Amino acid sequence: MASKKRKDKKGRILRSGESQRKDGKYEYKYEDTDGVRRSLYSWRLVTTDVLPQGKPSDLSLREKISNLNKDLAKGNNIRKSKMTLNEWIELYLDIKKFANSTHENYLFYYRKAIRNSELGKKQVGLIKKSDIKRFYAQQSQSGYADGTIQILHKIIRPSLELAVEDEIIGKNPANSCCSQYHDAKKRQAMTKQEQSLFFNEILKYVKQRDKFELIYMLIIELSCRVNELIGLTWNDIDMKKRVVNIDHGLVYRKKDGKMRFYITSGTSKNVKRRLPMTDSAYDCFRKLYENRLKHQSKVVIDGYSDFDFVSRAGTPLNPNSLNTRLNKAVEKYKKETGNDFPEISNHIFRHTGCTNMAEAEMDVNVMMHVMGHRDLKMIMQVYDSVNFDRIKRQMNKMNEVPASVLVGNSGD
C-alpha cells in the first residue's frame, strides 16, 4: 500500500524533508557536512506565495533548499557559512600575526564601527558587494575620514578572504569596494624655503626650543619615523663610529585596555638598519649627549632603557604631544605675523628628509635602506615630493647642456 503523501494547508504535496508547522511556517530538515541535523525555515513554500502580514521578507523554503544543495554539492561547510562577519573578523584577528600597535588599532575600529552594525551581524554567505558599499557610505556620511574607511576595509576584506580560502563563499564581496575612498590630501614635503622658515621663525613659538629643534632636525637627517627616533636609546648610538642603529620604535597607545608606552620591533615598519650620521646629525647627537644629565631617562620599557629623548620627568616623549606642539607653534606664528604656512605634522619631516635625499641625487636603493622600506614604489610615489621649485632647479640643468647636443648637427 503506497504511503500517504504529506501536504501543506493549501493541499500541496510536500517533498521529502519538508513539513509545515501549526503556525503555518515551513521547515526543511537536513544533515550538514559535519553530520549534524539542521533545519531551514520560511513563511513561504515557493516564491509565488504571499508573505503573511507582518512577517519579515525572506527567501521561500524551496529557494533556500536550492541554495543549500548547491553548497552541499560544492562540499562547502554549511555551519561555517552561517557564521557572521563578526565571527570571521574575530577569527582573522586571532590567527593573523600583527604588530601589537596594528592589532590594537584594528580591534579598536572593529569594536567601534563594525561589531554592532547590521553588516557585522550578517551571515557571510548572505553578504553582497552592495551591502559593503552601503556600509562604507554610511560611515563616510557619519563623518569618518577616507583613511578610517580604508582601515575598516583592511579589517573586512581579509576576513572575508579567509572565508573564501576555507571555501565557505565562492568570491570575496569586499573586493574593489573601497576604491573611491582615498586621502584627499597628499602629504607634501617642505620646500627649502619652508624648512628655513620653520627652523628660523616657527620654532621661536615652541617651548624648550633647543630640544625640539634637535628632534625635528634628526627626523629630516635620518628620514626616520618619529616613533623610531623617540625609541632610540644611547645603546643605539655609536658616537665614535658616527653610526645610528634603528630596529625598533616606541609608541603610546592602548594595549590590554590601558594606555601605555611599548616597544615595536621586528615589524615591517621598523626594519633593522645601520645608518651613518651626516655632519648635521652628528652635531645634533653631540648636543643631545652633552645635555643628557639634565633630564635623565628613568624608566625601562620592554627591556629598553636610557632613552635619548625624555621629558623633564625622565619619561619618553609622546609622539601625539609632538604633533600638538607643532600645530600650536604654527598657529601662533600665523596669528602674530599674519603669514601663512602649510599644514604640518611629525611625518612631514620624514617626507622632507626623503625628498632632500632625492634632490641630492642619492642612489634610490640607498634611499630605500635609509627609509626602511622594502618597496621602491612607496618612496617614488609618496615620499619623493615634486614641487615647482624643484622642477625649476632640475629644468635649469638643461641650460648646462650644449645646444649642439640637444639640436644636433643640422648639416647631417
C-alpha positions in Angstrom: 0.0 0.0 0.0 1.5 3.4 -1.0 2.5 5.8 1.8 0.3 8.8 2.2 1.8 12.0 0.7 2.4 14.8 3.2 0.6 18.0 2.2 0.6 21.6 3.4 -2.6 23.6 4.4 -3.2 24.5 0.8 -3.2 20.9 -0.2 0.1 21.0 -2.0 2.3 17.9 -1.8 5.4 18.4 0.2 8.7 16.9 -0.7 11.0 14.7 1.4 12.2 16.6 4.4 9.6 19.4 4.0 6.9 20.0 6.6 4.5 22.8 7.7 4.1 23.7 11.4 0.8 24.5 13.1 1.6 28.2 12.9 2.0 28.0 9.1 5.8 28.2 8.9 7.5 25.8 6.6 10.5 23.7 7.7 13.1 21.6 5.9 15.3 19.1 7.8 18.7 18.1 6.5 22.1 16.8 7.6 25.1 19.1 7.1 28.6 18.2 6.0 29.6 17.6 9.7 26.7 15.0 10.1 24.7 17.4 12.3 20.9 17.6 11.9 19.7 21.1 11.0 16.7 22.9 9.7 15.7 25.7 7.2 12.6 27.8 7.8 10.4 30.1 5.8 6.9 31.5 5.8 6.6 30.7 2.1 7.0 27.4 0.3 7.6 28.9 -3.2 8.4 32.3 -4.5 4.8 33.0 -5.7 3.4 32.6 -2.2 2.2 35.7 -0.5 4.1 36.6 2.6 1.9 36.7 5.8 1.2 40.2 7.0 3.8 41.5 9.5 6.5 38.8 8.6 10.0 39.9 7.5 10.9 39.5 3.9 12.8 36.3 3.2 13.6 33.7 0.6 11.0 30.9 0.1 11.8 27.5 1.6 12.5 25.9 -1.8 14.8 28.8 -2.8 16.7 28.1 0.4 16.8 24.4 -0.3 18.1 25.1 -3.8 21.0 27.2 -2.4 21.7 24.6 0.3 22.0 21.9 -2.3 24.4 24.0 -4.3 26.6 24.5 -1.3 26.4 20.8 -0.4 27.4 19.8 -4.0 30.5 22.1 -3.6 31.3 20.4 -0.3 31.0 23.7 1.5 30.7 23.7 5.3 27.1 24.9 6.0 27.8 25.5 9.6 30.6 27.9 8.8 28.6 29.7 6.1 26.2 30.7 8.8 29.0 32.4 10.8 28.6 36.2 10.8 31.1 38.7 9.5 31.8 39.5 13.2 32.8 35.9 13.8 35.1 35.8 10.8 36.7 39.1 11.8 37.4 37.8 15.3 38.9 34.6 13.8 41.0 36.6 11.4 42.3 38.9 14.2 43.1 35.8 16.3 45.1 33.9 13.7 46.8 36.7 11.7 50.2 37.9 13.1 50.2 41.6 13.6 52.4 44.2 15.2 50.9 45.0 18.6 50.0 48.5 17.6 48.3 47.3 14.4 46.3 44.6 16.3 45.1 47.2 18.9 44.2 49.6 16.2 42.2 47.1 14.2 40.5 45.8 17.4 39.5 49.4 18.3 37.9 50.1 14.9 36.2 46.7 14.8 34.5 47.3 18.1 33.7 50.9 17.4 32.3 50.7 13.9 31.7 47.1 12.8 30.7 44.8 15.7 27.3 46.4 16.4 26.5 47.2 12.8 23.9 45.4 10.6 26.8 44.2 8.3 28.8 42.8 11.2 25.9 40.7 12.4 25.1 39.4 8.9 26.0 35.8 7.8 28.9 35.9 5.4 27.0 33.7 2.9 24.4 36.4 2.6 26.7 39.4 2.3 26.7 41.1 -1.1 29.0 43.7 -2.6 26.2 46.3 -2.3 26.0 45.7 1.5 29.6 46.5 2.0 29.5 49.6 -0.3 26.4 50.8 1.6 28.2 50.3 5.0 31.2 52.3 3.8 28.9 55.1 2.5 27.1 55.2 5.9 30.5 55.5 7.7 31.5 58.3 5.4 28.2 60.1 5.9 28.6 59.8 9.7 31.9 61.7 9.5 34.6 59.0 9.1 37.5 60.2 7.0 38.5 58.2 3.9 41.6 57.0 5.8 39.5 55.5 8.5 37.3 53.7 6.0 40.4 52.3 4.5 41.2 50.8 7.9 37.8 49.3 8.1 38.3 47.8 4.6 41.7 46.3 5.8 39.7 44.5 8.5 36.7 43.4 6.5 38.3 42.3 3.2 40.9 39.9 4.6 38.4 38.4 7.0 36.1 37.6 4.1 39.1 36.3 2.1 39.6 33.8 4.9 36.1 32.5 4.3 36.9 32.2 0.6 40.1 30.2 1.4 38.0 27.9 3.6 35.6 27.5 0.6 32.7 28.9 2.6 31.9 31.6 0.0 32.9 31.5 -3.7 34.3 35.0 -4.0 35.1 38.0 -1.8 32.3 40.6 -1.9 34.6 43.2 -0.4 36.9 43.3 -3.4 37.0 46.8 -5.1 34.6 48.2 -2.6 37.0 50.8 -1.2 38.3 52.3 -4.4 36.6 55.6 -4.1 37.9 56.3 -0.6 41.4 57.8 -0.6 43.0 60.5 1.4 42.2 63.8 -0.3 45.4 65.5 0.9 48.7 64.1 -0.3 51.4 64.7 2.3 53.9 67.2 0.9 57.5 67.6 1.9 58.6 71.1 3.0 60.4 73.1 0.4 63.9 74.5 1.2 62.3 77.9 1.9 59.7 76.3 4.2 62.4 74.4 6.1 64.3 77.6 6.6 61.2 79.4 7.8 60.3 76.6 10.2 63.7 76.4 11.9 64.4 80.1 12.0 60.9 81.5 12.7 58.2 79.0 13.7 60.4 77.2 16.3 60.5 80.5 18.2 57.0 79.7 19.3 57.9 76.2 20.7 58.8 75.8 24.4 62.1 74.1 25.0 63.1 75.1 21.5 66.6 73.7 21.7 65.5 70.2 22.4 62.7 70.1 19.8 64.9 71.7 17.2 67.2 68.6 17.6 64.2 66.3 17.2 62.8 67.8 14.0 66.3 68.2 12.5 67.1 64.5 13.2 63.9 63.2 11.7 64.9 65.0 8.5 68.6 63.9 8.6 67.8 60.3 9.3 64.5 60.2 7.4 63.1 58.1 10.2 59.7 57.7 11.7 59.0 59.7 14.9 58.4 56.6 16.9 61.8 55.3 15.8 63.5 58.5 16.9 61.9 58.7 20.3 62.6 55.0 20.8 66.3 55.4 20.4 68.5 54.7 23.4 72.1 55.6 23.9 72.9 51.9 23.2 71.7 52.5 19.6 74.1 55.4 19.1 77.8 55.0 18.3 79.4 58.4 18.5 82.9 57.2 17.7 81.9 55.5 14.5 79.1 58.0 13.8 76.5 55.4 13.4 72.8 55.1 14.4 71.2 51.7 14.7 67.5 51.6 14.1 65.5 48.4 14.7 62.5 49.4 16.9 60.1 52.1 17.7 58.3 53.4 20.8 54.5 54.1 20.8 52.0 55.3 23.3 48.7 53.6 22.7 46.0 51.5 24.3 47.1 47.9 24.9 45.3 45.3 27.0 42.8 48.0 27.8 45.3 50.6 29.2 47.2 53.5 27.6 50.9 52.9 27.9 54.3 53.0 26.2 55.5 49.9 24.5 58.2 48.9 22.0 57.5 47.8 18.5 60.2 45.7 16.9 60.5 43.1 14.2 57.7 44.6 12.1 57.5 45.8 8.5 57.6 49.4 9.8 60.7 49.1 12.0 63.1 47.5 9.6 66.6 47.0 11.1 69.1 49.3 9.5 72.5 50.8 10.3 72.8 54.5 9.3 76.0 56.6 9.1 75.4 60.1 10.5 75.5 63.2 8.4 77.6 66.0 9.9 74.3 67.7 10.9 73.0 64.5 12.6 76.3 64.1 14.4 76.1 67.6 15.7 72.6 67.1 17.0 73.5 63.9 18.8 76.6 65.6 20.3 74.5 68.4 21.7 71.9 65.9 23.0 74.6 63.8 24.7 76.2 66.8 26.4 72.8 67.7 27.9 71.6 64.2 28.8 72.4 64.5 32.5 69.9 67.4 32.9 66.9 65.2 32.3 67.9 61.6 32.7 65.9 58.6 31.4 64.3 57.0 34.4 62.1 54.2 33.0 62.6 50.7 31.5 60.1 49.8 28.7 60.0 46.2 27.5 63.7 45.8 28.4 64.8 49.2 26.8 66.3 52.0 28.9 68.4 55.1 28.7 66.3 56.8 26.0 67.8 59.7 24.1 64.7 61.9 24.2 62.9 62.2 27.5 60.6 64.7 29.3 61.7 66.6 32.4 60.2 63.8 34.5 62.6 61.3 32.8 59.8 59.6 30.7 59.9 59.1 26.9 58.2 61.7 24.7 54.7 61.1 23.4 54.6 61.5 19.6 51.0 62.8 19.8 52.1 65.6 22.1 54.8 66.5 19.5 52.1 67.0 16.8 50.1 69.1 19.2 53.2 71.2 19.9 53.8 71.7 16.2 50.2 72.8 15.4 50.2 75.3 18.3 53.5 76.8 17.1 52.3 77.2 13.5 49.0 78.7 14.7 50.9 81.2 16.9 53.2 82.1 14.1 50.3 82.7 11.6 48.4 84.7 14.2 51.2 87.0 15.2 52.8 87.5 11.8 49.8 87.3 9.5 51.8 85.0 7.3 50.6 81.5 6.1 52.3 78.2 6.5 51.3 74.7 5.2 49.7 72.1 7.5 52.5 70.2 9.3 53.0 67.0 11.3 55.8 64.8 12.6 55.6 62.7 9.4 56.2 65.7 7.1 59.8 65.8 8.4 60.3 62.2 7.2 58.9 63.1 3.8 61.2 66.1 3.7 64.2 64.0 4.5 63.4 61.6 1.7 62.9 64.5 -0.8 66.2 66.1 0.3 68.0 62.8 -0.4 66.3 62.7 -3.9 67.3 66.2 -4.6 70.9 65.3 -3.7 70.6 62.6 -6.3 71.2 59.8 -3.8 71.1 56.2 -5.1 67.4 55.1 -4.8 68.5 51.7 -3.3 70.3 53.6 -0.6 67.3 55.8 0.0 65.1 52.7 0.3 67.5 51.3 3.0 67.6 54.7 4.9 63.9 54.9 4.9 63.4 51.3 6.0 61.2 50.5 3.0 61.2 47.2 1.0 59.1 48.8 -1.8 60.8 51.3 -4.1 57.3 52.4 -5.4 56.4 53.7 -2.0 59.4 56.0 -2.0 58.9 57.3 -5.5 55.1 57.9 -5.3 54.7 59.0 -1.7 57.8 60.5 -0.2 59.7 61.9 -3.1 57.6 65.1 -3.4 57.8 67.2 -6.5 57.1 70.9 -6.3 57.6 73.9 -8.7 60.9 75.0 -7.1 62.4 71.5 -7.5 61.1 71.3 -11.1 62.7 74.6 -11.9 66.1 73.6 -10.5 66.0 70.4 -12.5 65.0 72.1 -15.7 67.8 74.7 -15.2 70.2 71.7 -15.6 69.2 71.7 -19.2 71.0 75.1 -19.5 74.2 73.3 -18.8 73.8 71.0 -21.8 75.4 72.4 -25.0 72.8 73.4 -27.6 74.7 71.3 -30.2 74.0 68.2 -28.2 70.2 69.0 -27.9 69.7 70.1 -31.5 72.3 68.0 -33.3 74.3 68.9 -36.4 71.9 70.5 -39.0 74.3 69.6 -41.7 73.7 65.8 -41.3 
